[in-house]
């Protein structure tokens, strides 16, 4: 990792993406946070390096978010979702390594545009919340996590369809993400996905990402959720559309 690379525009863009993502992650528990980092890193590094880096840095920053919210978690609701997602994740990881990298880069950005658009509409699932829907949401989330590191929306939309408060849904989403990221860690380490360059990049990006995540946790208690959600989602749509087109 040379000094020239550390001072390059690519590094500045990646740092900016993780700062923005960290604030979002701290604020809402992570729903939508990877819509910013995954397309940006996929465009610069390629998706096969981007997805493991994004997932592992999110896993590490859980230490900042998890302790204050553990007491709010309904484990009987969140564990089936998380376990199915963890089991389905290797299928997505397989797709990440067999699909053409240029195509996968556009797929990553495309999913970010689609999911950002869905969340911007304010749409919520209002159907039955039986075990079948729960397992389907978890399975889809696992595949998408392994393939594009953006498995949150199916579970986020499922959780938001229930009667729980914003803070309780945030707690559930954080714990779901943490459990699934353990599976991601095992899968990507098992296939030898982490190169020396990736480890250096993770070390460099970790501190600003952690600081931004801490800022986001503070904003959760003082900022307007609706304004914050719309501003960040529109920003992610703009970034992802640019990556799809380029």
C-alpha positions as CSV (number, residue, x, y, z in Angstrom):
1,X,0.0,0.0,0.0
2,X,1.9,3.0,-1.3
3,X,1.8,6.6,-0.1
4,X,0.6,7.7,-3.5
5,X,-2.4,5.3,-3.2
6,X,-3.3,6.5,0.3
7,X,-3.4,10.1,-1.1
8,X,-5.3,9.2,-4.2
9,X,-8.7,10.3,-5.3
10,X,-9.9,6.7,-5.1
11,X,-9.0,6.5,-1.4
12,X,-10.7,9.8,-0.7
13,X,-13.9,8.6,-2.3
14,X,-13.8,5.4,-0.4
15,X,-13.2,7.2,2.9
16,X,-16.1,9.6,2.1
17,X,-18.4,6.7,1.3
18,X,-17.6,5.0,4.7
19,X,-18.1,8.2,6.6
20,X,-21.5,8.6,5.1
21,X,-22.4,5.0,5.6
22,X,-21.2,5.0,9.2
23,X,-23.5,7.9,10.1
24,X,-26.4,6.1,8.5
25,X,-25.5,2.8,10.2
26,X,-25.3,4.4,13.6
27,X,-28.6,6.3,13.1
28,X,-30.9,3.5,12.0
29,X,-28.9,0.3,12.7
30,X,-27.7,-0.2,9.2
31,X,-30.8,-0.2,6.9
32,X,-29.5,1.3,3.7
33,X,-26.0,2.0,4.9
34,X,-24.4,-0.4,2.4
35,X,-26.2,1.2,-0.5
36,X,-23.5,3.8,-0.4
37,X,-20.3,1.8,0.3
38,X,-21.0,-1.3,-1.8
39,X,-21.6,0.5,-5.2
40,X,-18.6,2.8,-4.6
41,X,-16.2,0.1,-3.6
42,X,-17.4,-2.2,-6.3
43,X,-16.7,0.5,-8.9
44,X,-13.2,1.2,-7.6
45,X,-12.0,-2.3,-6.4
46,X,-14.4,-4.7,-8.1
47,X,-17.3,-6.5,-6.3
48,X,-15.2,-9.5,-5.2
49,X,-13.1,-7.2,-3.0
50,X,-15.8,-4.7,-2.2
51,X,-18.5,-7.1,-0.7
52,X,-16.2,-8.8,1.9
53,X,-14.7,-5.5,3.0
54,X,-18.1,-3.8,3.5
55,X,-19.5,-6.8,5.4
56,X,-16.5,-7.2,7.6
57,X,-16.3,-3.5,8.6
58,X,-20.0,-3.6,9.4
59,X,-19.4,-6.6,11.6
60,X,-16.6,-4.9,13.5
61,X,-18.6,-1.7,14.1
62,X,-21.4,-3.8,15.7
63,X,-19.4,-3.4,18.9
64,X,-20.5,0.3,19.0
65,X,-24.2,-0.4,18.4
66,X,-25.1,-3.7,20.0
67,X,-24.5,-3.3,23.7
68,X,-27.1,-0.5,24.3
69,X,-29.9,-2.3,22.4
70,X,-29.6,-6.0,23.4
71,X,-32.3,-5.7,26.0
72,X,-34.8,-4.6,23.4
73,X,-34.4,-7.7,21.2
74,X,-37.2,-10.3,20.9
75,X,-35.1,-13.3,20.1
76,X,-38.0,-15.5,19.2
77,X,-38.8,-13.2,16.3
78,X,-35.3,-12.3,15.1
79,X,-33.5,-15.7,15.4
80,X,-35.4,-17.6,12.7
81,X,-34.9,-14.7,10.2
82,X,-31.2,-14.5,11.0
83,X,-30.5,-18.3,11.0
84,X,-32.2,-18.7,7.6
85,X,-30.3,-15.8,6.2
86,X,-27.0,-17.2,7.5
87,X,-27.7,-20.5,5.8
88,X,-28.6,-18.8,2.5
89,X,-25.6,-16.5,2.5
90,X,-23.2,-19.0,0.8
91,X,-25.4,-19.2,-2.2
92,X,-25.1,-15.4,-2.7
93,X,-21.3,-15.6,-2.1
94,X,-21.1,-18.3,-4.8
95,X,-22.8,-15.9,-7.3
96,X,-20.4,-13.1,-6.4
97,X,-17.4,-15.2,-7.5
98,X,-18.9,-16.8,-10.6
99,X,-20.7,-13.8,-12.2
100,X,-18.6,-11.5,-14.4
101,X,-17.2,-8.7,-12.3
102,X,-18.3,-5.9,-14.6
103,X,-21.9,-7.2,-14.6
104,X,-21.8,-7.8,-10.9
105,X,-20.6,-4.2,-10.3
106,X,-23.7,-2.9,-12.2
107,X,-25.9,-5.4,-10.3
108,X,-24.6,-4.1,-7.0
109,X,-25.4,-0.5,-8.0
110,X,-28.7,-1.5,-9.5
111,X,-29.9,-3.2,-6.3
112,X,-29.0,0.0,-4.4
113,X,-31.1,2.1,-6.8
114,X,-34.1,-0.3,-6.5
115,X,-34.0,-0.7,-2.8
116,X,-33.5,3.0,-2.2
117,X,-36.5,3.8,-4.4
118,X,-38.6,1.3,-2.5
119,X,-37.7,2.8,0.8
120,X,-38.2,6.4,-0.5
121,X,-41.8,5.5,-1.5
122,X,-42.5,4.7,2.2
123,X,-44.0,1.4,1.1
124,X,-44.6,-1.2,3.8
125,X,-45.6,-4.8,3.8
126,X,-49.1,-5.1,5.3
127,X,-49.8,-8.8,4.7
128,X,-49.7,-11.7,7.1
129,X,-46.6,-12.1,9.2
130,X,-46.5,-15.9,9.5
131,X,-43.5,-18.1,9.7
132,X,-43.4,-18.6,5.9
133,X,-43.0,-14.9,5.2
134,X,-40.4,-14.6,7.9
135,X,-38.3,-17.4,6.5
136,X,-38.7,-16.0,2.9
137,X,-37.5,-12.6,4.0
138,X,-34.6,-14.1,5.8
139,X,-33.6,-16.4,3.0
140,X,-33.7,-13.5,0.4
141,X,-31.7,-11.3,2.7
142,X,-29.0,-14.0,3.1
143,X,-28.6,-14.5,-0.6
144,X,-28.4,-10.7,-1.3
145,X,-26.0,-10.2,1.6
146,X,-23.6,-12.8,0.2
147,X,-23.9,-11.5,-3.4
148,X,-24.1,-7.7,-3.1
149,X,-23.8,-7.0,0.7
150,X,-27.2,-5.4,0.6
151,X,-29.5,-8.0,2.3
152,X,-31.1,-5.6,4.7
153,X,-34.2,-4.3,2.8
154,X,-36.3,-7.5,2.8
155,X,-35.9,-7.8,6.6
156,X,-36.2,-4.1,7.2
157,X,-39.5,-4.0,5.3
158,X,-40.7,-7.1,7.1
159,X,-39.9,-5.7,10.5
160,X,-41.5,-2.3,9.7
161,X,-44.8,-4.0,8.9
162,X,-45.2,-5.0,12.5
163,X,-46.4,-3.0,15.5
164,X,-43.0,-2.5,17.1
165,X,-41.5,1.0,17.8
166,X,-38.7,2.5,15.7
167,X,-36.2,1.8,18.4
168,X,-37.2,-1.8,18.8
169,X,-37.1,-2.4,15.0
170,X,-33.6,-0.8,15.0
171,X,-32.5,-3.2,17.7
172,X,-33.9,-6.2,15.8
173,X,-32.2,-5.0,12.6
174,X,-28.8,-4.6,14.3
175,X,-28.9,-8.0,15.8
176,X,-30.1,-9.6,12.6
177,X,-27.2,-8.0,10.7
178,X,-24.7,-9.1,13.4
179,X,-25.7,-12.7,13.2
180,X,-25.6,-12.8,9.4
181,X,-22.2,-11.1,9.3
182,X,-20.8,-13.9,11.4
183,X,-21.8,-16.3,8.6
184,X,-20.3,-13.9,6.1
185,X,-17.0,-13.9,8.0
186,X,-16.8,-17.7,8.0
187,X,-17.7,-18.0,4.3
188,X,-15.2,-15.4,3.0
189,X,-12.4,-16.5,5.3
190,X,-13.1,-20.1,4.2
191,X,-12.7,-19.3,0.5
192,X,-9.6,-17.2,1.1
193,X,-11.3,-14.0,-0.1
194,X,-9.1,-11.6,1.9
195,X,-5.9,-10.4,0.2
196,X,-3.2,-8.4,1.9
197,X,-4.4,-5.2,0.1
198,X,-7.9,-5.8,1.4
199,X,-6.7,-6.1,5.0
200,X,-4.7,-2.9,4.7
201,X,-7.8,-1.1,3.3
202,X,-10.0,-2.4,6.1
203,X,-7.5,-1.1,8.7
204,X,-7.4,2.3,7.0
205,X,-11.2,2.6,6.7
206,X,-12.0,1.2,10.1
207,X,-11.3,4.3,12.3
208,X,-13.3,6.9,10.2
209,X,-16.1,4.3,9.8
210,X,-16.3,3.8,13.6
211,X,-16.2,7.5,14.4
212,X,-19.0,8.1,11.8
213,X,-21.0,5.3,13.3
214,X,-20.7,6.8,16.8
215,X,-21.9,10.1,15.4
216,X,-24.9,8.4,13.9
217,X,-25.9,6.8,17.2
218,X,-25.9,10.3,18.7
219,X,-28.0,11.7,15.9
220,X,-30.6,8.9,16.4
221,X,-31.7,10.7,19.6
222,X,-31.9,14.2,18.2
223,X,-32.6,14.2,14.5
224,X,-35.8,13.8,12.5
225,X,-36.0,10.2,11.2
226,X,-38.0,11.2,8.1
227,X,-35.8,14.1,7.0
228,X,-32.6,12.0,7.6
229,X,-34.0,9.0,5.7
230,X,-35.0,11.0,2.7
231,X,-31.8,13.0,2.4
232,X,-29.6,9.9,2.7
233,X,-31.7,7.8,0.4
234,X,-31.7,10.4,-2.4
235,X,-28.0,10.7,-2.0
236,X,-27.6,7.0,-2.4
237,X,-29.8,6.9,-5.5
238,X,-27.7,9.6,-7.1
239,X,-24.4,7.7,-6.4
240,X,-25.7,4.4,-7.5
241,X,-27.3,5.7,-10.7
242,X,-24.0,7.3,-11.7
243,X,-22.2,3.9,-11.2
244,X,-24.8,2.0,-13.2
245,X,-24.4,4.5,-16.1
246,X,-20.6,4.8,-16.1
